[in-house]
Amino acid sequence: MRRSEEIVSQYFAFLEKHIQDVISGTTPEFMEVNEIAGKLAISHKHLTDTIKKETGKHPCYFYDAKIILEAKGMLITSGKSIAEIARILTYDPSNFSKFFKKMTGFTPGEFRISKKK
C-alpha cells in the first residue's frame, strides 16, 4: 500500500471511531481537521493535500458527510427529538438544522417526515 493510501485509510478509520466516540459521549466534541492530523502524526497541510489528491475532495467533505449519515440514521431510527440529536452531535439545534439543510437540501424535520412515508 502506498503511503498516501495508508493516510487516507487512517483518516477514514479515525473519523469513524471519533464520530462514534462523540455520539456515545466518550469524547465531548468534534476535533478540528488539524487536530486529527496531529493524532495521525502528520501535518494538517499534508493530510489535506493527500486526501484531496487521492479522493478529489477536502477532508472536511468526508467529515461532514459522515456526521450527516449518522444524523440521518438517528432521525430515522430513534425517537429522539431533533434538538436531542443536535446536542448528541454537539450542535446548537438551530445551527444543526442549517448545517443539515445545507448538506441535504432538507431540514431535519422534513427529512424525518419523508422517511416515515
C-alpha distances in whole Angstrom, upper triangle without the diagonal:
4,6,8,6,7,10,11,10,12,15,15,16,18,20,21,22,24,26,27,28,30,31,32,34,32,31,34,32,29,27,27,23,24,25,21,20,22,21,17,18,18,20,21,21,18,17,19,18,14,15,18,16,13,16,19,20,21,20,24,24,21,23,26,25,24,28,30,28,29,33,33,32,35,37,37,37,39,43,42,44,42,43,41,38,38,39,36,34,35,37,41,42,43,40,38,40,39,35,35,38,36,32,34,37,39,41,40,43,43,39,41,44,42,40,43,45
4,5,5,6,9,10,11,12,14,16,17,18,20,21,23,24,26,27,29,30,32,33,34,32,31,34,32,28,26,25,22,22,23,20,18,20,20,16,17,15,18,19,18,15,14,16,15,11,13,15,13,11,14,17,19,19,18,22,22,21,23,26,25,24,28,30,28,30,33,34,33,36,38,38,39,40,44,43,44,42,43,42,38,38,39,36,34,35,36,40,41,42,39,37,39,38,35,35,37,35,32,34,37,39,40,40,43,43,40,41,44,43,41,44,46
4,5,5,6,9,10,10,12,14,15,16,18,20,21,22,24,26,26,28,30,31,32,30,28,31,29,26,23,22,19,19,20,17,15,17,16,13,13,12,14,16,15,12,11,14,13,9,12,14,12,11,14,17,18,18,17,20,21,19,21,24,24,23,26,29,28,29,32,33,33,35,37,38,38,39,43,41,43,40,41,40,37,36,37,34,32,33,34,38,39,40,37,35,38,37,33,34,36,34,31,33,36,38,39,39,42,42,39,41,44,42,41,44,46
4,5,5,6,9,10,11,13,14,15,17,19,20,21,22,25,26,27,29,30,31,29,27,30,27,24,22,20,17,17,19,16,13,16,16,13,14,11,13,14,13,10,9,11,10,6,8,10,9,7,11,13,14,14,13,17,18,16,18,21,21,21,24,26,25,27,29,30,31,33,35,36,36,38,41,39,40,38,39,38,35,34,35,33,30,31,32,35,37,37,34,33,35,34,30,31,33,30,27,30,33,35,36,36,39,39,36,38,41,40,38,41,43
4,5,5,6,9,10,11,12,14,15,17,19,20,21,23,24,26,27,29,30,28,27,29,27,24,22,21,18,19,20,17,15,18,17,13,15,14,16,16,16,13,11,13,12,9,9,12,10,7,10,13,14,15,14,17,18,15,17,21,20,19,22,24,23,25,28,28,28,31,33,33,34,35,39,38,39,37,38,37,33,33,34,31,29,30,32,35,36,37,34,32,34,33,30,30,32,30,27,29,32,34,35,34,38,38,34,36,39,37,36,39,41
4,5,5,6,9,10,10,12,14,15,17,18,20,21,22,24,26,27,28,26,25,27,26,23,21,20,17,18,18,15,13,15,14,11,13,12,15,16,16,13,11,14,14,10,10,14,13,11,13,16,17,17,15,18,19,16,17,21,21,19,22,25,24,24,28,29,28,30,33,33,33,35,38,37,38,36,37,36,33,32,33,30,28,29,31,35,36,37,34,32,34,34,30,30,33,31,28,30,33,35,36,35,38,39,35,37,40,38,37,40,42
4,5,5,6,9,10,10,12,14,15,16,18,20,21,22,24,25,26,24,23,25,23,20,17,17,13,14,15,11,10,12,12,8,10,9,11,12,13,9,7,10,11,7,8,11,11,10,12,14,14,14,11,15,16,14,15,18,19,18,20,23,22,23,26,27,27,29,32,32,33,34,37,35,37,34,35,34,31,30,30,28,25,27,28,32,33,34,31,29,32,31,27,28,30,28,25,28,31,33,34,33,36,37,34,35,39,37,36,39,41
4,5,5,6,9,10,11,12,14,15,16,19,20,21,23,24,26,24,22,25,22,19,17,16,13,15,16,12,11,14,14,11,13,12,14,13,14,11,8,10,11,7,6,10,10,8,9,12,11,11,9,13,13,11,12,16,15,15,18,20,19,20,23,24,24,27,29,29,30,31,35,33,34,32,33,32,28,28,29,27,24,25,26,30,31,32,29,27,29,29,25,25,27,25,22,25,28,30,31,30,33,34,30,32,35,34,32,36,37
4,5,5,6,9,10,11,13,14,16,17,18,20,21,23,24,23,21,24,22,19,18,18,15,17,17,13,13,16,14,11,14,14,16,16,17,14,11,13,14,11,10,13,14,11,11,15,14,15,12,15,15,12,14,17,16,15,18,20,19,19,23,24,23,25,28,28,28,30,33,32,34,32,33,31,28,28,29,26,23,25,27,31,32,33,30,28,30,30,26,26,29,27,24,25,29,30,31,30,34,34,30,32,35,34,32,35,37
4,6,5,6,9,10,11,12,14,15,16,18,20,21,22,20,19,22,20,17,15,16,13,14,14,10,10,12,10,7,11,11,14,14,16,13,10,13,15,12,11,14,15,13,14,17,16,15,12,15,16,13,13,17,17,15,18,20,19,20,23,24,24,25,28,29,29,30,33,32,33,31,32,30,27,27,27,25,22,24,26,29,31,32,29,27,30,30,26,26,29,27,24,27,30,31,32,30,34,34,31,32,36,35,33,36,38
4,5,5,6,9,10,10,12,14,15,16,18,20,21,19,17,20,17,14,13,13,10,12,12,8,8,11,10,8,11,11,13,12,14,12,8,10,13,10,9,12,14,12,12,15,13,12,8,11,12,10,10,13,14,12,15,17,17,17,20,22,22,23,26,27,27,28,31,30,31,28,29,28,25,24,24,22,19,21,22,26,28,29,26,24,26,26,22,23,26,24,21,23,27,28,29,27,31,32,29,30,33,32,31,34,36
4,5,5,6,9,10,11,12,14,15,17,18,20,19,17,20,18,15,14,14,12,15,14,11,12,15,13,11,15,15,16,15,17,15,12,13,15,13,10,13,15,13,12,15,13,13,9,11,12,8,9,12,12,10,13,15,14,15,18,19,19,21,23,24,24,25,28,27,28,26,27,26,23,22,23,21,18,20,22,25,26,28,25,23,25,25,21,21,24,22,19,21,25,26,27,25,29,29,26,27,30,29,27,30,33
4,5,5,6,9,10,11,12,14,16,17,18,17,16,19,18,15,14,16,14,16,15,11,13,15,12,11,14,15,18,17,19,17,14,16,18,15,13,17,18,16,15,18,17,16,13,15,15,12,11,15,14,12,14,17,15,15,19,20,19,21,24,24,24,25,28,27,29,27,28,26,23,23,24,21,18,20,23,26,27,29,27,24,27,27,23,23,26,25,22,24,27,28,28,27,30,31,27,28,32,31,29,31,34
4,5,5,6,8,10,10,12,14,15,16,14,13,16,14,12,11,12,11,13,11,8,10,12,9,8,12,13,15,15,17,16,13,15,17,15,13,17,19,17,17,19,17,16,12,13,15,12,10,14,14,12,13,17,16,15,18,20,20,21,24,25,25,25,28,26,28,26,26,25,22,21,21,19,17,18,20,24,26,27,25,22,25,26,22,22,26,25,22,24,27,28,28,26,30,31,28,28,32,31,29,32,35
4,6,5,6,8,10,10,12,14,15,14,12,15,13,10,10,11,10,13,12,9,11,13,11,11,15,15,17,15,17,17,13,14,17,16,13,16,18,17,15,18,15,14,10,10,12,9,7,10,11,8,9,13,12,12,15,17,17,18,20,22,22,22,25,24,25,23,23,22,19,18,19,16,14,15,17,21,22,24,21,19,22,22,18,19,22,21,18,20,24,24,24,22,26,27,24,25,28,28,26,29,32
4,6,6,6,9,10,11,12,14,14,13,15,14,12,13,14,14,17,15,12,15,17,14,14,18,18,20,19,21,20,16,17,20,18,16,19,21,19,17,20,17,17,13,13,14,10,9,12,11,8,10,13,11,10,14,15,14,16,19,20,19,20,23,22,24,22,23,21,18,18,19,16,14,16,18,22,23,25,22,20,22,23,20,19,22,22,19,20,24,24,24,22,25,26,23,23,27,27,24,27,30
4,6,5,6,9,10,10,12,11,10,13,13,11,12,15,14,17,15,12,15,16,13,13,17,18,20,19,22,21,18,19,22,20,18,21,23,21,20,23,21,19,15,16,17,14,12,14,15,11,12,15,14,12,15,18,16,17,20,21,20,21,24,22,24,23,23,21,18,19,18,15,14,16,19,22,23,26,24,21,24,25,22,21,25,25,22,23,27,27,26,24,27,28,25,25,29,29,27,29,32
4,5,5,6,9,10,10,9,8,10,9,8,8,11,12,14,12,9,13,14,11,13,16,17,19,17,20,20,17,18,21,20,18,21,23,22,20,23,20,18,14,14,16,13,10,13,14,11,11,14,14,12,15,18,17,17,20,22,21,21,24,21,23,21,21,19,17,17,16,13,11,13,16,19,21,23,21,19,22,23,19,19,23,23,20,22,26,26,25,23,26,28,25,25,29,29,27,29,32
4,5,5,6,9,10,10,9,10,9,7,9,12,13,16,14,12,15,17,15,16,19,20,21,19,22,22,18,19,22,21,18,21,24,22,20,22,19,18,14,13,14,12,9,10,11,8,7,11,11,9,11,14,13,13,16,18,18,17,20,18,19,18,18,16,13,13,13,11,8,11,13,17,18,20,18,15,18,20,16,16,20,20,17,19,22,22,21,19,22,24,21,21,25,25,23,26,29
4,5,5,6,8,8,9,11,11,10,13,16,16,19,17,15,18,19,16,18,21,23,24,22,25,25,21,22,25,24,21,24,27,25,23,25,22,21,18,17,18,15,12,14,14,10,10,13,12,9,12,14,13,12,16,17,16,16,19,17,19,18,18,16,13,14,14,11,10,12,15,19,19,22,20,18,20,22,19,18,22,22,20,21,24,24,23,20,23,25,22,21,25,25,23,25,28
4,5,5,6,5,5,8,9,9,11,15,16,18,15,14,17,18,15,17,20,22,23,22,25,25,21,23,26,25,22,25,28,26,25,27,24,22,19,18,19,17,14,16,17,13,12,15,15,12,14,17,16,15,19,20,19,18,21,18,20,20,19,17,15,15,14,11,10,12,15,19,20,23,21,19,22,23,21,20,24,24,22,24,27,26,25,22,25,27,25,24,28,28,26,28,31
4,5,5,6,5,6,6,7,10,13,15,17,15,14,18,18,16,18,21,23,23,21,25,25,22,22,26,25,23,25,28,27,25,27,24,21,18,17,18,16,13,14,15,12,10,14,14,11,12,16,15,14,17,19,18,17,19,16,18,17,16,14,12,12,10,7,7,8,11,15,16,19,17,15,18,20,17,18,21,22,20,21,25,24,22,19,22,25,22,22,26,27,25,27,30
4,5,8,8,9,9,10,13,16,18,21,18,17,21,22,19,21,24,26,26,24,28,28,24,25,28,27,24,27,30,28,26,28,25,23,20,18,19,17,14,14,15,12,10,12,12,9,10,13,12,10,14,16,15,13,15,13,15,14,14,11,9,10,9,6,6,9,12,15,15,18,17,14,17,19,17,16,20,21,19,20,23,22,20,17,20,22,20,19,23,24,22,23,27
4,6,8,9,11,12,15,18,20,23,20,19,22,23,20,22,25,27,28,26,30,30,26,27,31,30,27,29,32,30,29,31,28,26,23,21,22,20,17,18,18,15,13,16,16,12,13,16,14,13,16,18,16,14,16,14,17,17,16,13,12,13,12,8,10,11,15,17,18,22,21,18,21,23,21,20,24,25,23,24,27,25,24,20,23,25,23,22,25,27,24,25,29
4,5,6,9,11,14,17,20,21,19,18,22,22,19,22,25,26,27,26,29,30,26,27,31,30,28,30,33,32,30,32,29,27,23,22,23,21,18,18,20,17,15,18,18,14,15,18,17,15,18,20,19,17,18,16,17,17,16,13,12,13,11,8,9,10,13,16,17,21,20,18,21,23,21,21,25,25,24,25,28,27,25,22,24,27,25,23,27,29,27,28,31
4,6,9,11,13,17,19,20,17,16,20,19,17,19,22,24,25,24,28,28,25,26,30,29,27,29,32,31,30,32,29,26,23,22,24,21,18,20,21,18,16,19,19,16,18,21,19,18,21,23,21,20,22,19,21,21,20,17,16,16,14,11,12,12,16,19,21,24,22,20,24,26,23,23,27,28,26,27,30,29,28,25,27,30,28,27,30,32,29,31,34
4,6,8,9,13,15,17,14,13,17,17,14,17,20,22,22,21,25,25,22,23,27,26,24,27,30,29,27,29,26,24,20,19,21,19,16,17,19,16,15,18,19,16,17,20,20,18,21,24,23,21,23,20,21,21,19,17,16,15,13,11,11,10,14,17,19,22,20,19,22,23,21,22,25,25,24,26,29,28,26,24,27,29,27,27,30,31,30,31,35
4,7,9,13,16,17,14,15,18,18,16,19,22,23,24,22,25,26,23,24,28,28,26,28,31,30,29,30,27,24,21,19,21,20,17,17,20,17,15,18,19,17,17,21,20,18,21,24,23,21,22,19,20,19,17,15,14,13,11,9,10,8,11,14,17,19,18,17,20,21,19,20,24,24,23,25,28,27,25,23,25,28,26,26,29,31,30,31,35
4,6,10,13,14,12,13,16,16,15,18,20,21,21,19,22,24,21,21,25,25,23,25,28,27,26,27,24,21,18,16,18,17,13,14,17,15,12,16,17,15,15,19,19,18,20,23,23,21,23,19,20,18,16,15,14,12,10,9,8,6,9,12,15,17,15,14,18,19,16,18,21,21,20,22,25,24,23,21,24,26,25,25,28,29,28,30,33
4,7,9,12,10,10,13,14,13,16,18,19,18,16,19,20,17,17,21,21,19,21,24,24,22,23,20,17,14,12,14,14,10,11,14,12,10,13,15,14,14,18,18,17,20,22,23,21,23,20,21,19,17,16,14,13,12,11,8,7,10,13,16,18,15,14,17,18,15,16,20,19,18,20,23,23,22,20,23,25,23,24,28,28,27,29,33
4,6,8,6,7,10,11,10,13,15,15,15,13,16,17,14,15,19,19,17,19,22,22,21,22,19,16,13,11,14,14,10,12,15,14,12,16,18,16,17,21,21,21,23,26,26,25,27,24,24,22,21,20,18,16,16,15,12,11,13,16,19,20,17,17,20,20,17,19,22,21,19,22,25,26,25,23,27,28,26,27,31,31,30,33,36
4,5,5,6,9,10,11,13,14,14,13,10,13,15,12,12,16,17,15,17,20,20,19,20,17,13,11,9,13,13,10,12,15,14,13,17,19,18,19,22,23,23,25,27,28,27,29,27,26,24,23,22,20,18,18,17,14,13,14,17,20,21,17,17,20,19,16,19,21,20,19,22,25,25,25,24,27,29,27,28,32,32,31,34,37
4,5,5,6,9,10,11,12,11,10,7,10,11,9,8,12,13,11,13,16,17,16,17,14,10,7,7,11,11,9,11,14,14,14,17,18,18,20,22,24,24,26,28,29,29,31,29,29,26,25,25,22,20,21,20,16,16,17,20,23,23,20,19,22,21,18,20,22,20,19,22,25,26,26,25,29,30,28,29,33,32,32,35,37
4,5,5,6,9,10,10,9,7,5,8,10,8,9,12,13,13,15,17,18,18,19,16,13,10,11,14,14,13,15,18,18,18,21,22,22,23,26,27,27,29,32,32,32,34,32,32,29,28,28,26,23,23,22,19,19,20,22,25,26,22,22,25,24,21,23,26,23,22,25,28,30,29,29,32,33,31,33,36,36,35,38,41
4,5,5,6,9,10,10,9,8,12,13,11,12,15,16,15,18,20,20,20,21,19,15,12,13,16,16,13,16,18,17,17,21,22,21,23,26,26,26,29,31,31,31,33,30,30,28,27,26,24,22,22,21,18,17,19,22,25,26,22,22,25,25,21,24,26,25,23,26,29,30,30,29,32,34,32,33,36,36,35,38,41
4,5,5,6,9,9,9,8,12,12,9,11,14,14,13,16,18,18,18,19,17,14,10,11,14,13,11,14,16,15,15,19,20,19,21,24,24,25,27,29,29,29,32,29,30,28,27,26,23,22,22,20,17,17,19,23,25,26,23,22,25,25,21,23,26,24,22,25,28,29,29,28,31,33,30,31,35,35,33,36,39
4,5,5,6,5,6,5,9,8,6,9,11,11,11,14,16,16,17,18,16,13,10,12,15,14,13,16,18,17,18,21,22,22,24,27,27,28,30,32,32,32,35,33,33,31,30,30,27,25,25,24,21,21,22,26,28,29,26,25,28,27,24,25,28,26,24,27,30,31,31,30,34,35,33,34,38,37,36,39,42
4,5,5,6,7,7,11,11,9,12,15,14,15,18,19,20,20,22,20,17,14,15,19,18,16,19,21,20,21,24,25,24,26,29,29,30,32,34,34,34,37,34,35,32,32,31,28,27,26,25,22,22,24,27,29,31,27,27,30,29,26,28,31,29,27,30,33,34,34,33,36,38,35,36,40,40,39,41,44
4,5,8,10,10,14,13,11,14,17,16,16,19,20,20,21,23,21,18,15,16,19,17,15,19,21,19,19,23,23,23,25,28,27,28,31,32,32,32,35,32,33,31,30,29,27,26,25,23,21,21,23,26,29,30,27,26,30,29,26,27,31,29,27,30,33,34,33,32,35,37,34,35,39,39,37,40,43
4,6,9,10,12,11,9,12,14,13,13,16,18,17,18,20,19,17,13,16,18,16,15,19,20,19,20,23,23,23,26,28,28,29,31,33,33,33,36,34,35,33,32,31,28,28,27,25,23,23,25,29,31,32,29,28,31,30,27,28,31,29,27,30,33,34,34,33,36,38,35,36,39,39,37,40,43
4,7,9,12,10,10,13,15,14,15,18,19,19,20,22,21,18,16,18,21,19,18,22,24,22,23,27,27,27,29,32,31,32,35,37,36,36,39,37,38,36,35,34,32,30,30,28,26,26,28,31,33,35,31,30,34,33,30,31,34,32,30,33,36,37,37,36,40,41,38,39,43,42,41,44,46
4,7,8,6,7,10,11,11,12,15,16,16,18,19,18,16,14,16,19,18,18,21,23,22,23,26,27,27,29,31,32,33,35,37,37,37,40,38,39,36,36,35,32,31,31,29,26,26,28,31,33,34,31,30,33,32,28,30,33,30,28,31,34,36,36,35,39,40,38,39,43,42,41,44,46
4,5,5,6,9,10,11,12,14,15,16,18,19,17,15,13,15,18,18,17,20,22,22,23,26,27,27,29,32,32,33,35,37,38,38,41,38,38,36,35,35,32,30,30,29,26,26,27,30,32,33,29,29,32,31,27,29,32,29,27,31,33,35,35,35,39,40,37,39,42,42,41,44,46
4,6,5,6,8,10,11,12,14,15,16,17,15,12,10,12,15,15,15,17,19,20,20,23,24,25,26,29,30,31,33,35,35,35,38,35,36,33,32,32,29,27,28,27,23,23,24,27,29,30,26,26,29,27,24,26,28,25,24,27,30,32,32,32,35,36,34,36,39,39,38,41,43
4,5,5,6,8,10,10,12,14,15,15,14,11,11,13,16,16,16,19,21,21,22,25,26,27,29,31,32,33,35,37,38,38,40,38,38,35,35,35,32,30,30,30,26,26,26,29,31,31,28,28,30,28,25,27,29,26,25,28,30,33,33,33,37,37,35,37,41,40,39,43,45
4,5,5,6,8,10,10,12,14,14,14,12,11,14,16,16,17,20,21,21,23,25,26,27,29,31,32,33,35,37,38,38,41,39,39,36,36,36,33,31,32,31,27,27,28,31,33,34,30,29,32,30,27,29,31,28,26,29,32,34,35,35,38,39,36,38,42,40,40,43,45
4,6,5,6,8,10,11,12,13,12,9,8,11,13,13,13,16,18,18,19,22,23,23,25,27,28,30,31,33,34,34,37,35,36,33,33,32,30,28,29,27,24,24,25,28,30,31,27,26,29,28,24,26,28,25,23,26,29,31,32,31,35,35,33,35,38,37,36,39,41
4,6,5,6,8,10,11,11,9,6,6,9,11,12,12,15,16,17,19,20,22,23,25,26,28,29,31,32,33,34,37,35,35,32,32,32,29,27,28,27,23,24,24,27,29,29,25,25,27,25,22,23,25,22,20,24,26,29,29,29,33,33,31,33,36,35,35,38,40
4,6,5,6,9,10,10,10,8,9,12,13,14,15,18,19,20,22,23,24,26,28,29,30,32,33,35,36,37,40,38,38,35,35,35,32,30,32,31,27,27,28,31,32,32,28,28,30,28,25,26,28,25,23,26,28,31,32,32,36,36,34,36,39,38,37,40,42
4,5,5,6,8,9,10,9,9,13,14,13,15,18,18,19,21,23,23,25,27,28,29,31,33,34,35,36,39,38,38,35,36,35,32,31,32,30,27,28,28,32,33,33,30,29,31,29,26,27,29,26,24,26,29,32,33,33,36,36,34,36,39,37,36,40,41
4,6,5,6,7,7,6,6,10,10,10,12,14,15,15,18,19,20,21,24,25,26,28,29,30,32,33,36,34,35,32,32,32,29,28,29,27,24,25,26,29,30,30,27,26,28,26,23,23,25,23,20,23,26,28,29,29,33,32,30,32,35,33,32,36,38
4,6,5,5,5,5,7,10,10,11,13,15,15,17,19,20,21,23,25,25,27,29,30,31,33,34,37,35,36,32,33,33,30,29,30,29,25,26,26,29,31,30,27,26,27,26,22,23,25,21,19,22,24,27,29,29,33,32,30,32,35,33,33,36,38
4,6,6,8,9,11,14,14,14,16,19,18,20,22,23,24,26,28,28,30,32,33,34,36,37,40,39,39,36,37,37,33,32,34,32,29,30,30,33,34,34,31,30,31,29,26,27,28,25,23,25,28,30,32,32,36,35,33,35,38,36,35,39,40
4,6,8,10,11,14,13,13,16,18,17,18,21,22,22,24,26,27,28,30,32,32,33,35,38,37,38,35,36,36,32,31,33,31,28,29,30,33,34,34,31,29,31,29,26,26,28,25,22,24,27,30,32,31,35,34,32,34,37,35,34,37,38
4,5,8,9,12,10,10,13,15,14,15,18,19,19,21,23,23,25,27,28,29,30,32,35,34,35,32,33,33,29,29,30,29,26,27,27,31,31,31,28,26,28,26,23,23,24,22,19,21,24,26,28,28,32,31,28,30,33,31,30,34,35
4,7,10,12,10,11,14,15,15,17,19,20,20,23,24,24,26,29,29,30,32,34,37,35,35,32,33,34,30,29,31,30,26,28,28,30,31,31,27,26,27,25,22,23,23,20,18,20,22,25,27,28,31,30,28,31,33,31,31,34,35
4,6,8,6,8,11,12,11,14,16,16,17,20,21,22,23,26,26,28,29,31,34,32,32,29,30,30,27,25,27,27,23,24,24,27,27,27,24,22,24,22,18,19,20,17,15,17,20,23,24,25,28,28,25,28,31,29,28,32,33
4,5,6,7,9,10,11,13,15,16,17,19,21,22,24,25,26,28,29,30,33,31,31,28,28,29,26,24,25,25,21,22,22,24,26,25,22,21,22,21,17,18,20,17,15,18,20,23,24,24,28,28,26,28,31,30,29,33,34
4,5,6,6,9,10,11,13,14,16,17,19,20,22,23,25,26,27,28,31,29,29,26,27,27,23,22,23,22,18,19,20,23,24,24,21,20,22,20,17,18,20,17,15,18,21,23,24,24,27,28,25,27,30,29,29,32,34
4,5,5,6,8,10,10,12,14,15,16,18,20,21,22,24,26,26,29,26,26,23,23,24,21,19,20,19,16,16,16,19,21,21,17,16,18,17,13,15,17,14,12,15,18,20,21,21,24,25,22,25,28,27,26,30,32
4,6,5,6,9,10,11,12,14,15,16,18,20,21,22,24,25,28,26,26,23,23,24,21,19,21,20,17,18,17,20,21,21,18,16,18,16,13,13,15,12,10,13,16,18,19,19,23,23,20,23,26,24,24,27,29
4,5,5,6,9,10,10,12,14,15,16,18,20,21,22,23,26,25,25,22,23,23,20,19,21,19,16,18,18,21,22,22,19,17,19,18,14,14,17,15,12,14,17,19,20,19,23,23,20,22,25,24,23,27,29
4,6,5,6,9,10,11,12,14,16,17,18,20,21,22,25,23,23,20,21,20,17,16,17,16,12,14,14,18,19,20,16,15,17,16,13,13,16,14,12,14,18,19,19,18,22,23,20,22,25,24,23,27,29
4,5,5,6,9,10,10,12,14,15,16,18,20,20,23,21,21,17,18,19,15,14,16,15,11,13,13,16,16,17,14,11,13,13,9,9,12,11,8,11,14,15,16,15,19,19,17,19,22,21,21,24,26
4,5,5,6,9,10,10,12,14,15,16,18,19,22,21,21,18,19,20,16,15,18,16,13,16,15,18,18,19,16,13,15,14,11,10,12,11,8,10,13,14,15,15,18,18,15,17,21,19,19,22,24
4,5,5,6,9,10,11,12,14,15,17,18,21,19,20,17,19,18,15,14,16,14,11,14,15,18,18,19,17,14,16,16,13,12,15,14,11,12,16,17,17,15,19,19,16,18,21,20,19,22,24
4,5,5,6,9,10,11,12,14,15,16,18,16,17,14,15,15,11,11,13,11,8,11,11,14,14,16,14,11,13,14,10,9,13,13,10,12,15,15,15,13,17,18,15,16,20,19,18,21,24
4,5,5,6,9,10,10,12,14,15,17,16,16,13,15,15,11,11,14,13,10,13,12,15,14,15,13,10,11,12,9,7,10,10,8,8,12,12,12,10,14,14,11,13,16,16,15,18,20
4,5,5,6,9,10,11,12,14,17,16,17,15,17,16,12,13,16,14,12,15,15,18,17,18,17,13,14,15,13,10,13,14,10,10,14,13,14,12,15,15,12,13,16,16,14,17,19
4,5,5,6,9,10,11,11,14,13,15,13,15,13,10,11,13,11,9,13,13,16,16,18,16,13,14,16,13,11,15,16,13,13,16,15,15,12,15,16,13,13,17,17,15,17,20
4,5,5,6,9,10,10,12,11,11,9,11,11,7,8,11,9,8,11,11,14,12,14,13,10,11,13,11,8,12,14,11,11,14,12,12,9,12,13,10,10,14,15,13,15,18
4,5,5,6,9,10,12,12,13,11,14,13,10,11,14,13,12,15,15,17,15,16,16,12,12,14,13,9,12,14,11,10,13,11,11,8,11,11,8,8,12,11,10,12,15
4,5,5,6,8,11,11,13,12,15,14,10,13,15,13,12,16,16,19,17,19,19,15,15,18,16,13,15,17,15,13,16,15,14,11,13,14,11,10,13,13,11,13,16
4,5,5,5,8,8,10,9,12,10,7,10,12,10,10,14,14,16,14,17,17,13,14,17,16,13,16,18,16,15,17,15,14,10,12,14,11,9,13,14,12,13,17
4,6,6,8,8,8,7,11,10,8,10,13,12,12,15,15,16,13,16,16,13,12,15,15,11,14,16,15,13,15,12,11,7,8,10,8,6,9,11,9,10,14
4,6,8,10,11,11,14,14,11,14,17,15,15,19,18,20,17,19,20,16,15,18,18,14,16,19,17,15,16,14,13,10,10,11,8,6,9,10,7,8,11
4,7,9,11,12,15,14,11,15,17,15,16,19,19,21,19,21,22,18,18,21,20,17,19,22,20,18,20,17,17,13,13,15,12,9,12,13,10,10,14
4,5,8,10,12,10,9,13,14,12,14,17,18,19,17,19,20,17,17,21,20,17,19,22,21,19,21,18,17,13,13,15,13,10,13,15,12,12,16
4,7,9,11,10,10,13,14,13,15,18,18,19,16,19,20,17,17,21,21,18,20,23,22,21,22,19,17,13,12,15,14,11,13,15,13,12,16
4,7,8,6,6,10,11,10,12,15,15,15,13,16,17,14,15,18,18,16,19,22,21,20,21,18,16,12,12,15,14,11,14,17,15,15,18
4,5,5,6,9,10,11,12,14,13,13,10,13,15,12,12,16,17,15,17,20,19,19,20,16,13,10,9,13,13,10,13,16,15,15,18
4,5,5,6,9,10,11,12,11,11,7,10,12,9,8,12,13,11,13,16,16,15,16,13,10,7,7,11,11,9,12,15,14,15,18
4,5,5,6,9,10,10,9,8,5,8,10,8,9,13,13,12,15,17,18,18,19,16,12,10,11,14,14,13,16,18,18,19,22
4,5,5,6,9,10,10,10,8,12,13,11,12,15,15,14,17,20,19,19,21,18,15,12,13,16,16,14,17,19,19,19,23
4,5,5,6,9,9,10,8,12,12,9,10,14,13,12,15,17,16,16,18,16,13,10,12,15,13,12,15,17,16,17,21
4,5,5,6,5,6,5,9,8,6,8,11,10,10,13,15,15,15,17,15,12,10,12,15,14,14,17,19,18,20,23
4,5,5,5,6,7,11,10,9,11,14,13,13,17,18,18,19,21,19,16,13,15,19,18,17,20,22,22,23,26
4,5,8,10,10,14,13,11,13,16,15,14,18,19,18,19,21,20,17,14,16,19,18,17,20,22,21,22,26
4,6,9,10,13,11,8,12,14,12,12,15,16,15,16,19,18,16,13,16,19,17,17,20,22,20,22,25
4,7,9,12,10,9,12,14,12,13,17,17,17,19,21,20,17,15,18,21,20,19,23,24,24,25,29
4,6,8,6,5,9,10,9,11,14,14,15,17,18,17,14,13,16,18,18,18,21,23,22,24,27
4,6,5,6,9,10,10,12,14,15,16,18,19,17,14,13,15,18,18,19,21,23,23,25,28
4,6,5,6,9,10,10,12,14,15,16,17,15,11,10,12,15,15,15,18,20,20,21,24
4,5,5,6,9,10,11,12,14,15,15,14,10,11,12,14,15,16,18,20,21,23,25
4,5,5,6,8,10,10,12,14,15,14,11,11,14,16,16,17,20,21,22,24,26
4,5,5,6,8,10,10,12,13,12,9,8,11,14,13,14,17,18,19,21,23
4,5,5,6,8,10,10,11,9,6,6,9,10,11,12,14,16,17,19,21
4,5,5,6,9,10,10,9,7,9,12,13,13,15,17,18,19,22,23
4,6,5,6,9,10,10,9,10,13,14,13,15,18,18,19,22,24
4,5,5,6,8,7,6,6,10,11,9,12,14,15,15,18,20
4,5,5,5,5,5,7,10,9,9,12,14,14,15,18,20
4,6,6,8,9,11,14,13,13,16,18,17,18,21,23
4,6,8,10,11,14,13,12,15,17,16,17,20,22
4,5,8,9,12,10,9,12,14,13,13,17,18
4,7,10,12,9,9,13,14,12,14,17,18
4,6,8,6,6,9,10,10,12,14,15
4,5,5,6,9,10,11,13,15,16
4,6,5,6,9,10,11,13,15
4,5,5,6,9,10,11,13
4,6,5,6,9,10,11
4,6,5,6,9,11
4,6,5,7,9
4,5,5,7
4,6,6
4,6
4
